[in-house]
Amino acid sequence: MDDVLRGILRNNQYFEEINQDRFVPAYLGLIVNGVVIYHVNWIDFVDEEIVFMHKDIQTHPIASLFIKNLDSLMIITNDGIKEVL
C-alpha cells in the first residue's frame, strides 16, 4: 500500500516529492480520513506509518496514521477541496 500511496502523491499536482519518503503539499491544509489537519509542511513515510510534520515541531509529528488505515486524503486549496485518495 505504501508504494501505491507514494505513486499517487508522486503523480499528484498538489504534492512535490523531495525523496521517496518525503512529500511536500502545495497547501498546508489536509483532510485525512475526514479529520482536518492544518499546517502540514511535509509528509514522511516511516516504516508502515504516514506522518504529518510541521516545520516548527520536528521532534514529533502533528499527526500520524498506519498506512493500512488511510481511507481518504484530500487537500484544501484556494479552489476548494480536492480529492487525492
N, C-alpha and C positions, 0 to 999 in steps of 0.2 A: 504493500500500500504506500510506503514512503516513497518509492521510486515513481509511482503513479502521481502522487501529490507533487513531487519535485517537477515532474514533466508538465503538470498543469500550471504551476507557478512560473516555470521557465517560459512557457508559451503565452502567458497572460500579459496583456499590455500594461497592467497596473502594478507589476512586480519586476524588480531588477535582480538578477542573480549575481551575487557577489562571489560566491563559490558554491560547491554542490550542497553545502549545509546551511547557507545563509541567503535569505532573500529580503529585499527592502521594498516595502509597499510605497506606492506613489502618494498615498494619502494615509493619515495617521489613525483613521477610524476603521475598525474591522468589526464584523458581526460573526461570531464563532458559535455555532450551534444555537443561534438565537440570542446570544448574550453580546451586548455591545462592549467592545474593548477599545478605549481611546489611547492615544499617544504610543502606538506601536511603531517604534523606529526600525525594528528588523525582526525577522522570524528565523529561528535556528532549529535545525533538526538535530536532536541529541538522542542517540540510541533509538528507542521506539516512541519518543515524545516529540511534539512540536511545542516550542517555547516562544513566547511573545515578549520581546525585550524593549526597554526604554533606555535612552542614552544616559539618563542621569541615575539609573538604578541598574548597575551592571553586575551586582553581586547575586541577584536572584531575578527570575522572570516576573513580569506583572501578571502573567497567566501561563499555564501550561496544560497540555492535554495529551493523553496517549493517542497516537495517530489512528489506531483502530477505532477510537471513539469519536473521531471527527466525522460529523454528518453533513455539515454545511459550513461554507465560508463565503462571506460577502464583504465587499469593501464599500465604504461610504465616500463617494466622490462629489465633486461640485455639481455633477449632473444627476445626482441621486444615488441610490443603492444599486450596485452591480454584483451579480452572482459570479463567484469564482468557482465554487464546487457545490 
